[in-house]
Each structure stands twice: as C-alpha cells, then as structure tokens.
Amino acid sequence: MNNILVPVDFSDTAANAVRYALQFAARQGRPSIKVVYVFMPQVDSEYPNFIPPMTAFSKLRHQMLDEFIAGIENTGAVSGVAIEKEVWVGFPADEIIKHSHEQDLIIMGTTGEGGILNKVFGSVSSAVAQRADCPVILVPTEADFKPIHHILYASHYEAADQRMVAQLLEFNRAFKAHIHFVHVRDAGSDRFTQEKEGIFSTLFAGGEPSFAFEIAELEADSVAEALNEYAEQHHTELVVLVTRRRNLWEQLFHKSQTRNMARITRKPVMVLHLN
C-alpha cells in the first residue's frame, strides 16, 4: 500500500476520511498519503460563451484545499506521515477512476454532507467503489480508525474466487487480523459447500496461516442485515466486499437494500474488484 489516494470534497465526512487514512498509513509505515480535490469549472448559464480563467480557478481551489487540510483536527498528531496535496480538473468520479490504476488504495468518505457538491460526492464514492482499478475503503463520518484485529469478508460466490481470497490475504499480511469468512446463502442452496474448498486451499497454500480465521454460513432474507448483525456481534473493524457489475454490489445497493446497507457502513468497508 505505497500509494494511498484520498479524494475530498471539503465535507466533514471527507475530513474524517483524511484522519482515517493518516492513521492507516502510519500503521503500515507509509511516509505519505495524497489528498486530491477534483473540480469541474462551472459556466454561468447567462454567459455560456464566457470561459472562466483557469489559473484563478485552480489557485482558489488549491487555497481551499490548504485551508481544509489545516482545519482538520488531530492531523498533526500522526507522526511520520506527510500529506501531499493535488487539485485535478474534471468530473470527480471519472478523474479518480482514471487515476486509480496508479494507486494501491483509495480511501474516501461514503457520502458528503450539505451543499450541492457534497451531495454529488455521495454518488462519486459509489461510482469509484464499483469501478476503480484498486481497492477502495469507504469511511463513514462517525467511524474512527481502530487497529484492525477482526475483518469480516463477505464470501459470496464470487468472493470465494481464489484470486480474491489471495488478495485479501495479501492485504492482511500487515495486520494478521482474525478473518471471518461470512457467507449469506440462499434458502435451500448448498453451492457454498464447494466454494469453501477453494477458500481452504488458498488459506493453506503456503502452510499454516499466521492468523486466525473462521467460516460462518448464515441464512437470511437480507444480505445487508445479516452482515451488519454479524459485524456488530464480532466487533469487526473492517468489512470487505467483492464487487462485480450486476452482481453482489447491485444486490447490496439495490433500492430495497440501501437503508440496511447504510447500517453496515457505520464501519469502514473495503471493496475489492473481481475482473
């Protein structure tokens, strides 16, 4: 996790994501994080042919970013981690996704609060989480960084893919956290029985794992509700989801699941991507 990108929108949620990223980087011995603000210059509808002076726009946004970082409490308490700051021009989701292949990890707030830019940013975090080329950690406003001792891995069928499990284990090398492989199965389905063999094969590929783990199978009508309840009961510090378009992500973020999924995102959620 050498390159950690933290997109911000000047909201309280974004400020909390910066604090989380600093603590995360410090625990991994990383020297810096990159905080980026992305903006698209607005053209006055009354003067559509007027092109705003980009130099002035960019200078103002740099100043706003400097003031935003300076106003975040407790950033100075994290020793050894510097904050690099950049301002990009473009549509936020598109620009962040375009640069995601250069990153090892993106850490961002789950949604902004107040103001049109912050309302838009909520959809940006969702788009980045689904389409980025690197893992994404979504941090709610109320979530403080806590040392990662327990990880809930939502091992739905695609998440049981050995490549995804291997990526999870690589991430966990720095933490050696207790991993909870939690599968919420459909009523009457025994498909996961086969998938467990792949998980065990990956876990023991290099010998005995250096961390504790367990596999839990749950049966519930709501995937989000079941994962949330398990996460709360086992005091997990991080929930890990695997996403593929029109699959687990859409199941979790379907309109009927949105309110329930919001309960899960009281904890940081890391999204891995299955290609």
RAHU-V870063 format. One record per residue. RES is the residue in one letter. PHI is phi in radians with two decimals (none if undefined). PSI is psi as a letter, one per 30 degrees, with the letter a starting at -180 (none if undefined). NEAR is the number of other C-alpha atoms within 8 Angstrom. Layout:
<<RES,PHI,PSI,NEAR> <RES,PHI,PSI,NEAR>>
//
This chain:
<<M,none,h,7> <N,-1.31,e,5> <N,-1.92,j,10> <I,-2.00,j,15> <L,-1.83,k,12> <V,-2.20,j,14> <P,-1.26,k,13> <V,-2.31,l,13> <D,-2.29,g,11> <F,1.27,g,9> <S,-1.59,l,11> <D,-1.08,e,9> <T,-1.11,e,14> <A,-1.16,e,15> <A,-1.06,e,13> <N,-1.15,e,15> <A,-1.12,e,15> <V,-1.12,e,12> <R,-1.05,e,12> <Y,-1.09,e,11> <A,-1.09,e,12> <L,-1.09,e,13> <Q,-1.15,e,10> <F,-1.07,e,9> <A,-1.11,e,14> <A,-1.09,e,13> <R,-1.15,f,7> <Q,-1.70,g,8> <G,1.26,g,6> <R,-1.41,k,11> <P,-1.37,f,9> <S,-2.80,l,12> <I,-2.22,l,16> <K,-1.94,j,12> <V,-1.75,k,13> <V,-2.23,k,12> <Y,-2.02,k,12> <V,-1.97,k,14> <F,-2.42,l,10> <M,-2.00,j,8> <P,-0.98,k,7> <Q,-1.65,k,4> <V,-1.71,k,9> <D,-1.11,k,7> <S,-1.09,f,5> <E,-1.36,f,4> <Y,-2.31,i,7> <P,-1.13,f,8> <N,-1.58,f,4> <F,-1.48,k,7> <I,-1.66,j,6> <P,-1.14,k,7> <P,-1.20,j,6> <M,-1.14,e,6> <T,-1.07,e,6> <A,-1.18,e,7> <F,-1.04,e,10> <S,-1.12,e,9> <K,-1.07,e,8> <L,-1.11,e,8> <R,-1.17,e,10> <H,-1.09,e,10> <Q,-1.11,e,8> <M,-1.09,e,8> <L,-1.17,e,11> <D,-1.04,e,9> <E,-1.18,e,8> <F,-1.10,e,10> <I,-1.13,e,8> <A,-1.12,f,7> <G,-1.54,f,6> <I,-1.44,k,9> <E,-1.25,k,6> <N,1.26,g,7> <T,-1.18,e,8> <G,-1.24,f,6> <A,-1.33,f,5> <V,-1.62,j,10> <S,-1.45,k,6> <G,1.49,g,7> <V,-2.13,j,12> <A,-1.60,l,7> <I,-1.95,j,8> <E,-1.58,k,8> <K,-2.15,k,9> <E,-2.44,l,9> <V,-2.09,k,11> <W,-1.98,l,9> <V,-1.92,k,9> <G,2.60,a,9> <F,-1.34,k,9> <P,-0.90,e,10> <A,-1.05,e,10> <D,-1.09,e,8> <E,-1.17,e,12> <I,-1.13,e,11> <I,-1.13,e,12> <K,-1.07,e,8> <H,-1.58,f,8> <S,-1.17,f,12> <H,-1.20,f,10> <E,-1.52,f,6> <Q,-1.87,l,11> <D,-1.63,f,12> <L,-2.80,k,12> <I,-2.00,k,14> <I,-2.09,k,15> <M,-2.63,l,15> <G,-1.24,l,15> <T,-1.29,f,13> <T,-2.89,l,12> <G,-1.60,l,15> <E,-2.36,k,9> <G,1.34,k,7> <G,1.49,l,6> <I,-1.14,e,6> <L,-1.09,e,7> <N,-1.23,e,14> <K,-1.15,e,12> <V,-1.11,e,9> <F,-1.09,f,11> <G,-1.03,e,11> <S,-1.23,f,9> <V,-1.13,e,10> <S,-1.09,e,14> <S,-1.15,e,9> <A,-1.13,e,9> <V,-1.11,e,12> <A,-1.06,e,12> <Q,-1.45,e,12> <R,-2.04,f,8> <A,-1.16,l,14> <D,-1.59,g,8> <C,-2.41,l,12> <P,-1.05,l,13> <V,-2.24,k,14> <I,-1.85,k,13> <L,-1.70,k,15> <V,-2.04,j,18> <P,-1.22,l,15> <T,-1.02,e,11> <E,-1.55,g,6> <A,-1.59,j,10> <D,-1.50,l,6> <F,-1.21,k,8> <K,-2.28,k,5> <P,-0.90,k,5> <I,-1.48,j,10> <H,-1.89,f,10> <H,-2.35,k,13> <I,-2.09,k,14> <L,-1.67,j,13> <Y,-1.90,j,11> <A,-1.32,j,14> <S,-1.56,i,13> <H,-1.21,l,11> <Y,-0.96,e,8> <E,-1.18,e,8> <A,-1.20,f,11> <A,-1.35,f,13> <D,-0.94,k,11> <Q,-1.06,e,9> <R,-1.14,e,6> <M,-1.25,e,12> <V,-1.11,e,13> <A,-1.10,e,10> <Q,-1.15,e,8> <L,-1.09,e,8> <L,-1.15,e,9> <E,-1.12,e,7> <F,-1.06,e,8> <N,-1.38,f,9> <R,-1.02,e,7> <A,-1.35,f,6> <F,-1.94,e,8> <K,0.92,h,10> <A,-1.35,l,11> <H,-1.26,j,10> <I,-1.75,k,12> <H,-1.83,j,12> <F,-1.45,j,12> <V,-1.99,j,14> <H,-1.99,k,12> <V,-1.73,j,14> <R,-1.69,l,12> <D,-1.27,k,8> <A,-1.01,k,6> <G,1.44,f,4> <S,-1.57,k,7> <D,-2.10,g,6> <R,-1.05,e,6> <F,-1.19,f,10> <T,-0.98,e,7> <Q,-1.24,e,7> <E,-1.17,e,11> <K,-1.07,e,9> <E,-1.07,e,8> <G,-1.16,e,11> <I,-1.11,e,12> <F,-1.07,e,8> <S,-1.05,e,8> <T,-1.25,e,10> <L,-1.06,e,13> <F,-1.83,g,9> <A,-1.07,e,6> <G,-1.86,g,6> <G,1.81,a,6> <E,-1.13,k,6> <P,-1.05,k,8> <S,-1.58,g,5> <F,-2.46,l,8> <A,-1.43,l,9> <F,-2.68,l,8> <E,-2.65,l,7> <I,-2.08,k,8> <A,-2.11,k,8> <E,-1.95,k,8> <L,-2.10,l,9> <E,-2.15,k,8> <A,-2.72,l,10> <D,-1.31,e,5> <S,-2.01,j,7> <V,-1.06,e,9> <A,-1.08,e,11> <E,-1.08,e,10> <A,-1.14,e,11> <L,-1.16,e,12> <N,-1.07,e,11> <E,-1.10,e,8> <Y,-1.12,e,8> <A,-1.06,e,12> <E,-1.20,e,8> <Q,-1.14,e,6> <H,-1.79,g,7> <H,0.93,h,7> <T,-1.30,k,12> <E,-1.62,f,12> <L,-2.61,k,12> <V,-1.85,k,14> <V,-2.01,k,12> <L,-2.07,k,12> <V,-1.90,k,15> <T,-2.11,k,12> <R,-2.41,k,11> <R,-1.00,k,8> <R,1.04,h,7> <N,-2.37,b,8> <L,-1.03,e,11> <W,-1.05,e,12> <E,-1.16,e,9> <Q,-1.09,e,9> <L,-1.30,e,11> <F,-1.83,g,10> <H,-1.02,l,8> <K,-0.90,e,5> <S,-1.26,f,6> <Q,-1.85,f,12> <T,-1.01,e,10> <R,-1.11,e,7> <N,-1.19,e,9> <M,-1.15,e,13> <A,-1.04,f,8> <R,-1.21,e,8> <I,-1.12,e,12> <T,-1.31,g,12> <R,-1.22,f,10> <K,-1.87,l,11> <P,-1.03,k,13> <V,-2.14,k,12> <M,-1.78,k,12> <V,-1.89,k,14> <L,-1.80,l,12> <H,-2.08,k,13> <L,-1.65,j,8> <N,-1.46,none,3>>
//
